[in-house]
């Protein structure tokens, strides 16, 4: 098997678990509102960077 295929499988596996954890936090933070839809799309469609973007946003967001 070519090395790039192994790397792609590894990246997608990491993205899967990272996306699931991030979406769990997203729904826990915001609940089920329309504002969740864009974040959900970013987290699911952009491997590794999508979940990282939400986690960084969550880190610096002001708490109510």
Secondary structure, 3 states (H helix, E strand, C coil): CCHHHHHHHHHHHHHHHHHHHHHHHHHHHHCCCCHHHHHHHHHHHCCCHHHHHHHHHHHHCCCC
